[in-house]
Amino acid sequence: MTHMKPIHVIGGGLAGSEAAWQIACAGVPVVIHEMRSTRMTDAHKTDGLAELVCSNSFRSDDWETSAIGLLHEEMRRAGSLILGAGDRHKLPAGGALAVDRDAFSAEVTQRLGEHPLVAIERGEIAGLPPESWESVIVATGPLTSASLSRAVQALTGEEDLAFFDAIAPVVHRESIDLSAAWFQSRYDKSGPAGTGADYLNCPMTKAEYEAFLDALLSGEKTSFKEWEADTPYFDGCLPIEVMAERGRDTLRFGPMKPVGLANPHKSGTRPYAVVQLRQDNALGSLWNMVGFQTKLKHGEQVRIFRMIPGLQQAEFARLGGLHRNTFLNSPKLLDAQLRLKAMPRLRFAGQITGVEGYVESAAIGLVAGRFAAAERSGRACMPPPPTTALGALLAHITGGHLLAPGAASSFQPMNINHGLLPPIETPEHDADGKRLKGKDRTRAKKRAVAERALADLEGWLATARAAPAAAE
Ligand SMILES: Cc1cc2nc3c(=O)[nH]c(=O)nc-3n(C[C@H](O)[C@H](O)[C@H](O)COP(=O)(O)OP(=O)(O)OC[C@H]3O[C@@H](n4cnc5c(N)ncnc54)[C@H](O)[C@@H]3O)c2cc1C
């Protein structure tokens, strides 16, 4: 097999390291191109592969009730280098998987360095890779170097590579109170893909609006990192609290305008302001708060956004934020195997594809590595089933996210969460036949989702093991 031409992985972060490991374990040679040591990013401090730039936590490790814990378990079963090294260097952190960052990065660097099919080359890839590189994985992360970003942008078009994320909170549909909120598009317009009832609307009286505005203005905000501070806000994605500072009616004439909407719960009274949520995924389980990108601290977002009628019990799949972040409009640009439609020899992996977080980035590296290795060896490799956490995350970036009608791109980075997984019949009774209620029922439902995921993952892994290589 070693006479094969190598796959080139650009970026030796979480995704690139995992992708390279999966490729080498499939018997295919791989070259990792990592710029650090010759050129640093604004956040990395070492030249180690898979450096964790901020927190040292991989978040919850509970596969039964947490979607990120389920992703951990699936990655372990798929032979992940990142999860294996994380497990070997874990630190006490309750139910979370926290790691000794230096020992973790040292192990990833050492294991890749010692693998006979892996070569590590230090240096920036400052433009599109040469044509002689027939199979490439770009895993250069949120801080992709400027010259490579420009080259990718020339391929994708300006509006489809973002340098900043402006994330509005996303709410689990089942936690929205429909005795206060209602479905309706403004002026009942159905648009190209809608029904005229495409938004969930949360109405506010004058007193509710004024109290909400005061809370927004006084709520605690996070500050930009020094190197982010000079990146200007884009028009059209100003933080909600910055809009609020511009005048007490700015929001009422902006994202919270009450026009074209009639509250069926209180017919005859016009709301003073309305918060709209738009369906965010094809499953209809996640809804995003339109225009609510924010730099409020996470705890403050929960407190203040639960003041909104209909959202008093809201459970957030993702809270809002604004960060420097290089990411593609993946649902439009990538195919189901993570290849750039405009140049299929380039695959993308990691945070640049629009997932968020160390583990999610490594997970997409794992899948991209398997796709690339199978393609190189002439084997078929199906995507992981959408009922698995790996498959759900992949489906979100390659098609599961719904693009807002008329918007250039409404795609924003996403952590894994239960809302991305297809629903399942909620168990009514426990193993002893006792009727399940409240939290026990929710727990039983999550466990059923996790068991289905792990069973389907085993099927996928077995198919991948059995796939015959094409005759050479
Ligand atoms: C400031 C900051 C804080 C964060 N905090 C957290 C956190 O606490 N928890 C969390 O889960 N996630 C956090 N993230 C997100 C985090 O970056 C990702 O979760 C994860 O590191 C992304 O993995 P990746 O492999 O896609 O990118 P990275 O891990 O960043 O790896 C990309 C690699 O590509 C290299 N590279 C870039 N351009 C080139 C080039 N042209 N040629 C060669 N090499 C190149 C970089 O040096 C880097 O090593 C944070 C991100 C930032 C920017």
The ligand as a MOL file (V3000), in Angstrom:
LIG
                    3D

  0  0  0     0  0            999 V3000
M  V30 BEGIN CTAB
M  V30 COUNTS 53 58 0 0 0
M  V30 BEGIN ATOM
M  V30 1 C -9.4300 31.9040 21.1570 0
M  V30 2 C -10.1680 30.6200 21.0010 0
M  V30 3 C -10.6110 29.9450 22.1190 0
M  V30 4 C -11.2960 28.7240 22.0060 0
M  V30 5 N -11.7100 28.0670 23.1200 0
M  V30 6 C -12.2880 26.8520 23.0060 0
M  V30 7 C -12.6450 26.1070 24.1720 0
M  V30 8 O -12.4170 26.5340 25.2950 0
M  V30 9 N -13.2500 24.9050 24.0040 0
M  V30 10 C -13.5050 24.3910 22.7750 0
M  V30 11 O -14.0350 23.2640 22.6930 0
M  V30 12 N -13.1750 25.0840 21.6450 0
M  V30 13 C -12.5810 26.3040 21.7430 0
M  V30 14 N -12.2520 27.0230 20.6200 0
M  V30 15 C -12.5650 26.5170 19.3430 0
M  V30 16 C -11.3210 25.7270 18.9200 0
M  V30 17 O -10.4790 26.4160 18.0750 0
M  V30 18 C -11.7090 24.5880 18.1290 0
M  V30 19 O -12.6280 23.9540 18.9130 0
M  V30 20 C -10.6030 23.6330 17.7500 0
M  V30 21 O -9.2990 23.9520 18.1380 0
M  V30 22 C -10.6960 23.6180 16.2690 0
M  V30 23 O -9.9750 22.5320 15.8200 0
M  V30 24 P -9.3860 22.6250 14.3630 0
M  V30 25 O -8.5340 21.4300 14.1940 0
M  V30 26 O -10.4520 22.8790 13.3860 0
M  V30 27 O -8.4580 23.9290 14.4260 0
M  V30 28 P -7.1390 24.1450 15.2720 0
M  V30 29 O -7.0850 23.2640 16.4410 0
M  V30 30 O -7.0190 25.6200 15.4810 0
M  V30 31 O -5.9940 23.6600 14.2700 0
M  V30 32 C -5.7360 24.3330 13.0640 0
M  V30 33 C -4.2500 24.2370 12.7980 0
M  V30 34 O -3.9620 24.7210 11.4920 0
M  V30 35 C -2.7690 25.4620 11.5380 0
M  V30 36 N -2.7970 26.3490 10.3540 0
M  V30 37 C -3.5950 27.4190 10.1180 0
M  V30 38 N -3.3590 27.9100 8.8750 0
M  V30 39 C -2.3820 27.1360 8.3250 0
M  V30 40 C -1.7260 27.1390 7.0630 0
M  V30 41 N -2.0330 28.0330 6.1250 0
M  V30 42 N -0.7700 26.2140 6.8320 0
M  V30 43 C -0.4460 25.2800 7.7750 0
M  V30 44 N -1.0400 25.2420 8.9930 0
M  V30 45 C -2.0210 26.1420 9.2620 0
M  V30 46 C -2.8170 26.1500 12.8730 0
M  V30 47 O -1.5370 26.5000 13.3200 0
M  V30 48 C -3.4520 25.0800 13.7570 0
M  V30 49 O -2.5000 24.2530 14.3670 0
M  V30 50 C -11.5670 28.2240 20.7160 0
M  V30 51 C -11.1370 28.9040 19.5780 0
M  V30 52 C -10.4280 30.0980 19.7130 0
M  V30 53 C -9.9700 30.8030 18.4760 0
M  V30 END ATOM
M  V30 BEGIN BOND
M  V30 1 1 1 2
M  V30 2 1 2 3
M  V30 3 2 2 52
M  V30 4 2 3 4
M  V30 5 1 4 5
M  V30 6 1 4 50
M  V30 7 2 5 6
M  V30 8 1 6 7
M  V30 9 1 6 13
M  V30 10 2 7 8
M  V30 11 1 7 9
M  V30 12 1 9 10
M  V30 13 2 10 11
M  V30 14 1 10 12
M  V30 15 2 12 13
M  V30 16 1 13 14
M  V30 17 1 14 15
M  V30 18 1 14 50
M  V30 19 1 15 16
M  V30 20 1 16 17
M  V30 21 1 16 18
M  V30 22 1 18 19
M  V30 23 1 18 20
M  V30 24 1 20 21
M  V30 25 1 20 22
M  V30 26 1 22 23
M  V30 27 1 23 24
M  V30 28 2 24 25
M  V30 29 1 24 26
M  V30 30 1 24 27
M  V30 31 1 27 28
M  V30 32 2 28 29
M  V30 33 1 28 30
M  V30 34 1 28 31
M  V30 35 1 31 32
M  V30 36 1 32 33
M  V30 37 1 33 34
M  V30 38 1 33 48
M  V30 39 1 34 35
M  V30 40 1 35 36
M  V30 41 1 35 46
M  V30 42 1 36 37
M  V30 43 1 36 45
M  V30 44 2 37 38
M  V30 45 1 38 39
M  V30 46 1 39 40
M  V30 47 2 39 45
M  V30 48 1 40 41
M  V30 49 2 40 42
M  V30 50 1 42 43
M  V30 51 2 43 44
M  V30 52 1 44 45
M  V30 53 1 46 47
M  V30 54 1 46 48
M  V30 55 1 48 49
M  V30 56 2 50 51
M  V30 57 1 51 52
M  V30 58 1 52 53
M  V30 END BOND
M  V30 END CTAB
M  END
